[in-house]
Amino acid sequence: MYIRFMTISTSAADQAPLTTHPERLVLSLGAAWATTERTLGARLGSLVGLSLSDYRILHALSQSPNALGASRIDLARQVGLTASGVTRALQPLERIGCVATTRDQRDARLTRCSLTDEGQELVANATEILREAVLELLDLAPKCRDGASNLVEMLSELANH
């Protein structure tokens, strides 16, 4: 697996406390996300034909607590896209038979999306591929690997505010 990390400056200013240079947090998160998305997206694309964005939508659908599926607005909130972005992303997933959409019986303006059996199988396969790829990625960054649990907790706290 080829991985190219974005470089982040390690100047004296970057070693200062985060309160002195809070922009470092955003820049570092952005650089880490770009590397992660490129690496994991390439792996998913080559093995199951999904982008990481596709996977995020399918995974969110797989976690939907509603038996009728998730609304596009709910999906948009979960994956950080607009409702129209979710609509565009769902169209090819519907065409390949991974996602089914139905009109809400009580509100005709509302469309619900759910995984088909093929979609559930694809999410399961993609999840295994991602698990392996993430572990390989973390092996290249031992500090991240050692602190991954704390990092997930911190990022979850940020995401939920």
N, C-alpha and C positions, 0 to 999 in steps of 0.2 A: 504494500500500500504506500503510495506516494503522498507525503504530507509536507506542505510548505507553510510554516508558521509566519504570520505577520510579525514584523519586528516592532517592538515597543521600546521607546527610548528608556535608557536606564541612567539618565543624567542625574546630577545631584538634586535637581528640582523634583525629579520623579521619586527620589528616595525620601522626600520630605513627608511629614504626616499628611494623611488624606484631607484633614481639615484645612491645610495650607493650599492644596491643589486638588479640590474635589473633582475637577474635570477628568483626572486620571481614572476615576472609577468608570466613567462613561466610555472613555477611549479604550480602556483595557477590556471592558465587557464587549464592546463592539468588535475589537480585534479578535477576541476569543470566539465570539459567535461566528464571525466570518470564516475563521479556520474550521470550526466545528461544522458549520453548514456546508462548506465546500467539501470537506473530507467525507462526512457521513452521506451527503447528497450524492457524491460520486459513487460511493459503495452501493447505496440503495438503487441508484439509477442503473448501474451495470448488472446488478443481480436480480432485481424485481421490477425495474422500469418505473420507479417512483422517485419523485424529488422529496427532499426533507419536508417541504411544505405540504405535499400530498400526504405524507405519512402523518404529520401533525393533525391534519383534518381527519384522516381515517382513524387515528388513535383516539381523538376526541369523540368521534362517533361511537367507537367501541366502549367508551367509558360513560356513555349517556345513561343517566338514571331513568329516563323516560322510555317505556316500552314502545311508544309510538315514534321514537326518534327525537332528534334535536332540531330546533329551528335554526335557520341560517344565521339569525341574530345571535343566538346562544353560541353557535360555532365560532362566529366572528369574535365574540368576546374571549372565548377560550384560546384561540390560536393567534389573536392579535392582528386580524385582518378586518377590513370593512365587510359589511354584508354583501356588497356587490363583488368584492374580491373573493369571498367564499363561493358565491354563485358561479363566478368564472372558473374557480378551481374545481368545483364539483362537476361541471359539465363533462370533462373527459373521464372522470371517475365513474359517472353514470353510463357513459358510452361503452366503457369496457366491462360493465356489469358489476362493479364493486359497491355502488351506492344506489339506493332506490329512494325516490322522492314521492311524497303523497301530499295532497292538500289536506289541511286540517279540517275536520268535519264541522267544527264550530265556527271557524273563522277562515273563509275562503282566501283571504289575503295571505295567510300563513302557510308556508310549505315546511313539511317535516322531512328530514333526511335520516336514513338508517343504512346500516351495512347489510349487504346481501350475504349469503353464505360464502360466495367467492371473496367478498370484501373482508369477511372475518378471517378467512384463511390467509389472505394477503397480509393483513395486519399482523397475524401471528408469525408468519415467515419474516416479515420486515422487522418485527420486534427482535427476533433472534439475531438477525443480521446486525441490527443496531447495537445490541448488547455486546457482540463480539467486537465490532468496530470501536465502540466507546472504550472498551477495556484496552484495545491496542493503542488508541489515542492517549489514554491516561498513562500507559507504560512509557510514553515519550515525555511525559511531564510528571515526574515522581512527586513533586510538591502538590500538584493538583490531585493526584491519585490518593496520597496520604490524607488530604483534607477534603476529599470529595463529599463525604457525608455532611460536614459542616457547611461546605459551599452550597450544596443543594438546599439545606435549611435556610441559609442566608438569602439565596436567590428567591426561594419560595416566599419568604417574608416580604422581600421587595416587590414581588409580583402581585401579592395580595393586598397592596395598598394603593 
